[in-house]
Amino acid sequence: MIKRTLYFGNPAYLSLRQSQLLVRLPEIDSAIALAKDHIDERFITTYKKDAIASIPIEDIGLVVFDHPQVVFSQALLATLLEYNVAVVTCNAQHLPNGLFFPLASNTVQTERFKHQLEASAPLKKNLWQQTVIAKINNQAQVLEKFNLPAKNMRQWAQQVKSGDTDNLEARASAYYWSQLFLPHIPQFRRHREGLPPNQLLNYGYAILRAIIARALAGSGLLPTLGIFHRNKYNAYCLADDIMEPYRPWVDLLVKNIVVNNEDYQQITKLHKQLLLSIPTLDVLIDGERSPLMIAAQRTSASLARCFAGEQRKILFPEWYK
C-alpha cells in the first residue's frame, strides 16, 4: 500500500493518541474562545471534537513541516520514526533543510550493515555502472518526450564501464541540462544556488531524497555509506547514489511547469502540491507499473540483496510507454 504524504504549511498543533496523528488548528481554538460566551457549551464540545483531524500513523510515509508555528510532541515524533516515516523540516525560505530517520528500522539490520560494509570495490563499481546507465537512459527519455535530441545519450549509456571510469555520467548531465529547458530557457545552468527554476528542482529533489532514504532505511541499509558518493559531510551518500535514476521524474514535473508558462520565479502553493505528488508518480519497474514510493522500496530491497550476494542487478525505474 502506498503511504500518505502530509504537508503542513500553516500553524498547527500535532499530537499523538493511540497511534493516531491528531491535527488541531490554532484558528479553531481562537474562534471558540471568542465565541465562548455566546454559544452553548455542548455545541463547543462537539465543535472541538469535530475540529480535530485524526490520521493513522501506519498510513503515513512522508511528513513535511513548512511553517515555524507547527508544534508537535516528542511522543509523536518518536512514533513517526518508529513507523519509518520520513520527517522533513523546511527553513525560512520554505526549502527542505532537515531529515529525520529511525536508528533501527529493519529486523536484520545488523546483518545488512555487515554486507554493506564488506561490499568489495568491484561490486560497488558494478552497482555504480548500473546506476549511471539507468540515469542516462531515463534522462534521454525525458528529452525524447519533448522531441529534443538524445541519440548521443543513448550511445553514452551503452558505453558506461564499471565504475564509470570515463565519467559519462557527468558528460551526459552537462548535455542534458543544456537541452532540457529549450527553447524556454536557452542558457539554463543547473546549480543548487542557481537561477530559477533551480529552486523547484531543489525542492523536488529534497522530497525524492527523503523517499529514497526512507526506503533504504526500511531495507536495513545505511543511507550514509554510498557506493559512489563519499563526501564526509554528507549523511545520505547512498540515498544520493540511488536517487540518481529517479531524478528525471522530478525534472519532468519542473519542465512541464516551464512549458505551461507558469511563473516559476517563486515556489507557489500549486508548485508544492505538484512536487509533493512525487511519491505517487507512476513508474515502470521490473516490467510492472508502480507508484514511485513503492518502486523505491523495491530498488532498495534489490540493492540489499546485491550486497548480500543474492543477486547482481539493482531494480531501477523506467518510463512506461
C-alpha positions as semicolon CSV with decimal commas, in nm:
position;residue;x (nm);y (nm);z (nm)
1;M;0,000;0,000;0,000
2;I;0,133;0,345;-0,091
3;K;0,185;0,567;0,212
4;R;0,036;0,912;0,250
5;T;0,233;1,237;0,220
6;L;0,135;1,507;0,470
7;Y;0,228;1,874;0,423
8;F;0,184;2,135;0,697
9;G;0,223;2,488;0,560
10;N;0,010;2,665;0,824
11;P;0,017;2,682;1,205
12;A;-0,095;2,354;1,360
13;Y;-0,080;2,159;1,684
14;L;0,015;1,796;1,625
15;S;-0,005;1,527;1,889
16;L;-0,037;1,152;1,936
17;R;-0,326;0,940;2,056
18;Q;-0,346;0,562;2,016
19;S;-0,112;0,551;1,716
20;Q;-0,307;0,831;1,551
21;L;-0,167;1,169;1,445
22;L;-0,404;1,436;1,575
23;V;-0,415;1,772;1,397
24;R;-0,563;2,079;1,565
25;L;-0,562;2,423;1,404
26;P;-0,492;2,727;1,627
27;E;-0,750;2,942;1,448
28;I;-1,022;2,698;1,553
29;D;-0,923;2,740;1,918
30;S;-0,920;3,120;1,876
31;A;-1,265;3,122;1,719
32;I;-1,404;2,906;2,001
33;A;-1,250;3,134;2,264
34;L;-1,406;3,445;2,108
35;A;-1,749;3,285;2,081
36;K;-1,747;3,103;2,414
37;D;-1,982;3,349;2,589
38;H;-2,240;3,330;2,310
39;I;-2,252;2,958;2,222
40;D;-2,397;2,665;2,412
41;E;-2,118;2,473;2,589
42;R;-2,246;2,144;2,448
43;F;-2,201;2,279;2,094
44;I;-1,846;2,391;2,174
45;T;-1,758;2,041;2,298
46;T;-1,893;1,885;1,977
47;Y;-1,727;2,152;1,761
48;K;-1,392;2,094;1,927
49;K;-1,419;1,720;1,872
50;D;-1,506;1,766;1,504
51;A;-1,227;2,020;1,451
52;I;-0,955;1,766;1,525
53;A;-0,838;1,557;1,232
54;S;-0,707;1,207;1,301
55;I;-0,473;1,012;1,072
56;P;-0,339;0,659;1,135
57;I;0,040;0,682;1,156
58;E;0,078;0,344;0,985
59;D;-0,070;0,505;0,671
60;I;0,192;0,784;0,658
61;G;0,516;0,768;0,462
62;L;0,632;1,130;0,447
63;V;0,561;1,441;0,658
64;V;0,675;1,791;0,560
65;F;0,681;2,068;0,825
66;D;0,686;2,403;0,642
67;H;0,578;2,661;0,898
68;P;0,754;2,796;1,209
69;Q;0,434;2,757;1,413
70;V;0,385;2,387;1,357
71;V;0,407;2,243;1,710
72;F;0,439;1,869;1,768
73;S;0,504;1,648;2,068
74;Q;0,815;1,438;2,123
75;A;0,590;1,133;2,157
76;L;0,453;1,197;1,809
77;L;0,799;1,238;1,656
78;A;0,922;0,918;1,823
79;T;0,621;0,724;1,694
80;L;0,660;0,862;1,341
81;L;1,020;0,738;1,341
82;E;0,913;0,403;1,487
83;Y;0,688;0,358;1,182
84;N;0,973;0,460;0,948
85;V;0,805;0,785;0,845
86;A;1,039;1,032;0,675
87;V;1,009;1,367;0,855
88;V;1,122;1,673;0,657
89;T;1,162;2,023;0,801
90;C;1,183;2,345;0,597
91;N;1,372;2,669;0,652
92;A;1,253;3,032;0,639
93;Q;1,269;3,021;0,258
94;H;1,032;2,719;0,261
95;L;1,301;2,487;0,127
96;P;1,364;2,146;0,290
97;N;1,666;2,163;0,524
98;G;1,628;1,871;0,764
99;L;1,554;1,499;0,751
100;F;1,474;1,260;1,039
101;F;1,501;0,879;1,030
102;P;1,493;0,598;1,287
103;L;1,815;0,445;1,418
104;A;1,676;0,094;1,363
105;S;1,408;0,013;1,107
106;N;1,476;-0,346;0,997
107;T;1,482;-0,670;1,194
108;V;1,802;-0,790;1,024
109;Q;1,970;-0,452;1,017
110;T;2,300;-0,571;1,170
111;E;2,339;-0,837;0,901
112;R;2,252;-0,587;0,626
113;F;2,504;-0,337;0,766
114;K;2,770;-0,610;0,764
115;H;2,706;-0,697;0,400
116;Q;2,710;-0,330;0,303
117;L;3,030;-0,256;0,490
118;E;3,206;-0,559;0,344
119;A;3,099;-0,492;-0,016
120;S;3,403;-0,523;-0,246
121;A;3,528;-0,242;-0,469
122;P;3,443;-0,437;-0,790
123;L;3,086;-0,489;-0,665
124;K;3,038;-0,120;-0,585
125;K;3,183;-0,022;-0,924
126;N;2,940;-0,257;-1,096
127;L;2,648;-0,116;-0,896
128;W;2,750;0,238;-0,988
129;Q;2,773;0,136;-1,356
130;Q;2,414;0,009;-1,340
131;T;2,304;0,329;-1,167
132;V;2,463;0,556;-1,427
133;I;2,320;0,358;-1,719
134;A;1,970;0,378;-1,571
135;K;2,005;0,751;-1,503
136;I;2,128;0,840;-1,853
137;N;1,855;0,634;-2,020
138;N;1,585;0,796;-1,807
139;Q;1,724;1,143;-1,881
140;A;1,727;1,061;-2,251
141;Q;1,362;0,959;-2,229
142;V;1,270;1,299;-2,083
143;L;1,438;1,478;-2,375
144;E;1,267;1,249;-2,624
145;K;0,928;1,328;-2,469
146;F;0,980;1,687;-2,588
147;N;1,136;1,593;-2,922
148;L;1,478;1,708;-2,806
149;P;1,786;1,522;-2,941
150;A;1,903;1,236;-2,718
151;K;2,066;0,987;-2,957
152;N;2,411;1,065;-2,815
153;M;2,286;0,998;-2,463
154;R;2,159;0,655;-2,566
155;Q;2,505;0,584;-2,707
156;W;2,677;0,704;-2,390
157;A;2,452;0,478;-2,180
158;Q;2,577;0,179;-2,379
159;Q;2,940;0,283;-2,327
160;V;2,940;0,316;-1,947
161;K;3,214;0,099;-1,796
162;S;3,242;-0,047;-1,447
163;G;3,277;0,243;-1,204
164;D;3,205;0,485;-1,492
165;T;3,578;0,543;-1,537
166;D;3,513;0,766;-1,840
167;N;3,282;0,988;-1,634
168;L;2,998;0,957;-1,884
169;E;2,750;1,042;-1,611
170;A;2,892;1,396;-1,593
171;R;2,915;1,429;-1,972
172;A;2,556;1,319;-2,016
173;S;2,437;1,554;-1,739
174;A;2,610;1,854;-1,895
175;Y;2,443;1,785;-2,227
176;Y;2,107;1,704;-2,066
177;W;2,087;2,033;-1,877
178;S;2,190;2,231;-2,185
179;Q;1,887;2,085;-2,367
180;L;1,616;2,023;-2,108
181;F;1,457;2,368;-2,086
182;L;1,493;2,463;-2,453
183;P;1,357;2,676;-2,607
184;H;1,213;2,847;-2,298
185;I;1,538;2,891;-2,103
186;P;1,825;2,867;-2,356
187;Q;2,104;2,950;-2,111
188;F;1,992;2,734;-1,820
189;R;2,263;2,615;-1,581
190;R;2,191;2,351;-1,319
191;H;2,325;2,470;-0,984
192;R;2,185;2,439;-0,635
193;E;2,216;2,816;-0,584
194;G;2,140;2,897;-0,947
195;L;1,860;3,096;-1,106
196;P;1,500;2,966;-1,130
197;P;1,374;2,705;-1,186
198;N;1,668;2,561;-0,988
199;Q;1,476;2,618;-0,665
200;L;1,191;2,399;-0,793
201;L;1,440;2,124;-0,878
202;N;1,596;2,159;-0,531
203;Y;1,256;2,123;-0,364
204;G;1,163;1,819;-0,571
205;Y;1,500;1,652;-0,515
206;A;1,470;1,704;-0,139
207;I;1,135;1,523;-0,139
208;L;1,280;1,248;-0,358
209;R;1,585;1,216;-0,133
210;A;1,359;1,163;0,169
211;I;1,165;0,892;-0,016
212;I;1,483;0,708;-0,117
213;A;1,647;0,741;0,225
214;R;1,330;0,610;0,390
215;A;1,330;0,310;0,156
216;L;1,697;0,237;0,224
217;A;1,646;0,254;0,599
218;G;1,345;0,024;0,567
219;S;1,567;-0,229;0,386
220;G;1,818;-0,221;0,671
221;L;2,085;-0,026;0,482
222;L;2,299;0,266;0,593
223;P;2,194;0,573;0,389
224;T;2,528;0,731;0,487
225;L;2,758;0,475;0,321
226;G;2,747;0,529;-0,054
227;I;2,864;0,321;-0,348
228;F;2,998;0,630;-0,527
229;H;2,931;0,947;-0,327
230;R;3,184;0,975;-0,044
231;N;3,158;1,329;0,095
232;K;3,240;1,302;0,465
233;Y;2,997;1,587;0,538
234;N;2,706;1,410;0,365
235;A;2,488;1,191;0,588
236;Y;2,295;1,048;0,290
237;C;2,558;0,939;0,037
238;L;2,382;0,614;-0,052
239;A;2,050;0,794;-0,092
240;D;2,220;1,038;-0,330
241;D;2,357;0,744;-0,528
242;I;2,033;0,552;-0,557
243;M;1,812;0,854;-0,630
244;E;2,007;0,936;-0,949
245;P;1,789;0,729;-1,187
246;Y;1,478;0,873;-1,018
247;R;1,572;1,239;-1,067
248;P;1,428;1,263;-1,421
249;W;1,074;1,227;-1,281
250;V;1,132;1,548;-1,084
251;D;1,287;1,711;-1,392
252;L;0,976;1,628;-1,596
253;L;0,747;1,792;-1,340
254;V;0,955;2,111;-1,346
255;K;0,983;2,103;-1,726
256;N;0,603;2,091;-1,751
257;I;0,575;2,394;-1,520
258;V;0,804;2,588;-1,757
259;V;0,632;2,461;-2,074
260;N;0,291;2,560;-1,937
261;N;0,418;2,918;-1,896
262;E;0,365;2,917;-1,522
263;D;0,555;3,170;-1,312
264;Y;0,850;2,968;-1,186
265;Q;1,040;3,254;-1,022
266;Q;0,892;3,166;-0,682
267;I;0,772;2,840;-0,534
268;T;0,395;2,868;-0,511
269;K;0,142;2,656;-0,325
270;L;0,046;2,490;-0,654
271;H;0,412;2,409;-0,725
272;K;0,445;2,246;-0,384
273;Q;0,130;2,042;-0,439
274;L;0,271;1,919;-0,769
275;L;0,613;1,832;-0,626
276;L;0,459;1,663;-0,322
277;S;0,289;1,424;-0,563
278;I;0,629;1,267;-0,639
279;P;0,565;0,957;-0,420
280;T;0,255;0,873;-0,625
281;L;0,404;0,918;-0,974
282;D;0,374;0,613;-1,196
283;V;0,693;0,435;-1,297
284;L;0,773;0,101;-1,459
285;I;0,994;-0,129;-1,253
286;D;1,078;-0,490;-1,336
287;G;0,805;-0,481;-1,602
288;E;0,535;-0,369;-1,359
289;R;0,365;-0,033;-1,322
290;S;0,410;0,106;-0,973
291;P;0,390;0,426;-0,767
292;L;0,735;0,578;-0,724
293;M;0,740;0,528;-0,347
294;I;0,675;0,155;-0,386
295;A;0,936;0,137;-0,664
296;A;1,191;0,298;-0,429
297;Q;1,127;0,021;-0,177
298;R;1,185;-0,242;-0,446
299;T;1,505;-0,069;-0,557
300;S;1,644;-0,060;-0,203
301;A;1,544;-0,422;-0,136
302;S;1,721;-0,532;-0,455
303;L;2,030;-0,334;-0,352
304;A;2,034;-0,513;-0,015
305;R;2,023;-0,846;-0,199
306;C;2,312;-0,733;-0,421
307;F;2,521;-0,653;-0,112
308;A;2,430;-0,997;0,030
309;G;2,543;-1,169;-0,291
310;E;2,191;-1,298;-0,363
311;Q;2,157;-1,115;-0,697
312;R;2,365;-0,897;-0,925
313;K;2,117;-0,646;-1,067
314;I;1,956;-0,346;-0,898
315;L;1,594;-0,285;-0,994
316;F;1,566;0,071;-1,121
317;P;1,260;0,250;-1,263
318;E;1,191;0,311;-1,628
319;W;0,933;0,513;-1,816
320;Y;0,630;0,313;-1,920
321;K;0,532;0,354;-2,283
